[in-house]
Amino acid sequence: QYKFRDLTIEELKNVRKTYPNFTFSMNAYTFKDGSQKDLLNFSGTVPVKYGDFYNIPIHLWILDSHPFAPPICFLKPTVNMAISVGKHVDAHGRIYLPYLQNWSHPKSTVIGLIKEMIAKFEEELPLYSLSSSEAARQSELLSYIAKITAGETDMKSKTKLVGGKNEGCFNKITVVGAGDLGIACVLTVAAKGAADKVVLLDLSEGAAKGGTMDLEIFALPNVEISKDFSASADSKVVVLTVNSLGNAQTYLDVIQSNVDLFRGIIPAISHYSQNTVLLVASHPVEVMTYVSWKLSAFPKSRVIGVGANLDTERFQYILTNLLKAEVLAKDAWIIGEQGEDKVLSWTSCNVAANQTEAMAARNSREKVANRAVEVLKGKGQRSWSVGLSVADLIDSILKDKRKVHSVSTLAKGYCNINSEVFLSLPCVLGANGVIEMVKLEEDPLVQEKLQTGAGSIHDLQQQLKL
């Protein structure tokens, strides 16, 4: 069934010479869409020097179009090992490397791939040893998964196993990322009092530093700091605040670094909180919300970006309190992209009885709105202000308030947008995320701006490697 059988066999002979401990077999591989195919695969260990030498177990699947397609690579930890999620490994143990992304025959070979794998693992060890108690829990989890496959358990036993206790009745939220924004979200959510428990997931390397250390010193009730994804289990809302701090040279490189980071985070979060609402605050929010949606495979209603919620709340406040235009404020929204390309729109027209009076009313409304926009331009988005906006959104979700917010949601089908992009639009938020989108006043100029923004975001997404 292999299209280039001779080339494949020749290359694997070279692998066997270099790594004689590898064992080869043919087994069924299950793809993401559920389809299966019998593929050649091999398992073994590669030597990695990280202070001492470690034998890292790996498992490679060879596609039937090899050597013109790269292998699918996984770690294969024993029951005494746990995966250390990082830049090159996700929570399922799948390995992501530049060598795989840039695979090109005949330059790329399995031997070359393994060499790069070793080099990257020497920079960031992908596995760590479990204590005896952790190993026992891991063994119990594996046993549970086996029962799931055989249909011998239910969701109640799963909650008990993963969380240590049944936390289904609690309003628990997790904030991923211990930077300034992450800590601001923890503090504002705690101050709001909407959640019974707040978990700060600190994925940074080394000991706790800065604000995280201060949170530990001045312990807040119901706030937990952890580096373990399992601490996020059964969260009602998971807030993503992480951004890659790599040495990317271009804007596209920066976004790709964030995508690579999310590849290791979203699957783990989705595993431990299968019914959560993902609330994305990482930059650029529209693209990273799309990435989160794709990687999680959650329904679109449960993947939301913070979008223009902060700008809209400020805009409505300025109209009401500074310009004394409370009637206008109820219908005014900032939509589209977060940042300089945001768009002003309205949810109702409020026009007068005849055309002349309607035109005068529109002109008056636009003048007041433009004054509000000028005031809004002087307001930056500091970490604490975004944190307040995040707390506001979480409050609406956890309390099922059915309040309208301008948040990033899937805009396909809206204003003749045909691509899968996320834009800020007025949405009713409840316990399961977006309940419905609120209809905006029909305005050709607004529609044109939204379509232009959607086009540029889609073009950017097409250049990313998911």
Helices and strands as residue ranges (DSSP letters): H 5-18, E 23-30, E 36-49, E 53-62, E 72-75, E 81-83, H 98-101, H 110-123, E 127-129, H 132-150, H 155-163, E 172-176, H 180-192, E 197-201, H 210-217, E 223-226, G 229-232, E 237-240, H 251-272, E 277-280, H 285-296, G 300-302, E 303-305, H 309-317, I 318-322, H 326-329, E 332-336, E 342-346, H 355-377, H 383-398, E 403-410, E 422-430, E 433-437, H 444-462
